[in-house]
Amino acid sequence: MTGETKGSVGSLFDDFLKEEGLYEQVQAGALKKVVAHQLAEAMKAQHLTKIAMAKRMNTSRSQLDRLLDPNNASVSLDTLTRAAAAVGRQVRLEIV
C-alpha cells in the first residue's frame, strides 16, 4: 500500500457504496446491529429475560425479538425509546 492510499480504505468503500446506491442501507443495517447489541448487553448486565424486558416495555415478546434482531432494520423510534428506558438508558439521535 502506498502512502497515498494508506488509511483511506474506509473512504474508498464508502464511495463505492454511494456509487452503487447502497450507502444508506448499509449504514442503517450497521446502526441497527449496534443498537441490538447494546440492548442485549444491557439486558444481560441486569439479568433481564426477554419476557421481563417485554413487560417493562409494555410490549410483546415477538416485538422485542424484532427489536433485538440485528438483521431487522424496521424499528420505530418509540420502540427504541421504550427499550432504552426499560434498561435505564436513553436514545440519542443526531443528524450529521
N, C-alpha and C positions, 0 to 999 in steps of 0.2 A: 504494500500500500504506500503510495507516495504521500508526501507531506500535505499536498493539496486536498487529498480525499480522506485522509485520516480523521476520524471523528465525525464525518458527515454522512455516515450510512443511514442513520435515522432520518435525516433530512431528505436524502435521496429516496428512501422508502415512502416517506410522506408525500413527496412529489409524485411518485409512481401511483400511489393510491388515489391522489387527487385527479391525475390524468385518467385513471380508469373509472372515476366516479364512485369510488368505494371508501373514501376517507371518512366521511361522516358515519357510515355504517360500522366501520372498524372501530372508530373512536367510541361510539355508543356501546358496542359489544364489550370493549375493554373496560369501560366505565362500569357497566353492569356487573362484570366479573369481579371487579374490585369491591363494589358495594355488597354483593352477595357474600364475598369472603369476609368482609368486615363485620357484617351482621352475624354470620355463622360463628366467627371468633368471639364476638361479644356474648352470644348465647352460650357458647361453650364455657367462657370465663365465669358466667353467672349460673352455670349448671341448669340452664333452661331447656326443657324439652320443647319439641315443636308444638305440642298440644298446649303447654303453658304459655309459650310465646304467642300463639294464635289467640288465646284467651286474653292476654294483655293487650293485644291489638284490636280486640273485638272483631275478629275475622275468622274465616275457616282455615283448617289446616291445608286444604288444597290451594287457597290463596297464598298462604305462607310458603308453600312448596314452590309456587311460581316465582315468588319474590326471591327465594334462595337459589333458584335455578340459574346458574351463571349464563346459560345459553338463551334464556327468555328475556328479551330486552323490553318487553311491553309491561312496564310498571308505572303506575301513576305516582305523582309527587305526594299525593295524600297518603298512599300506602307506604311510601318510603318514609315520610314524616312520622307516621304512626309506629312503624317498625323501629325507627331510631329512638323515639320516645319510650318505647317499651323496654329498651335496654339502657335507658338513661343517657342517650346521645342526642345530637341534633344533626340535621342535614344542612350543609352549607352549599349553596349553588352559586356559581359565578360564571358569567359570560365574559370571556376574554377575547 
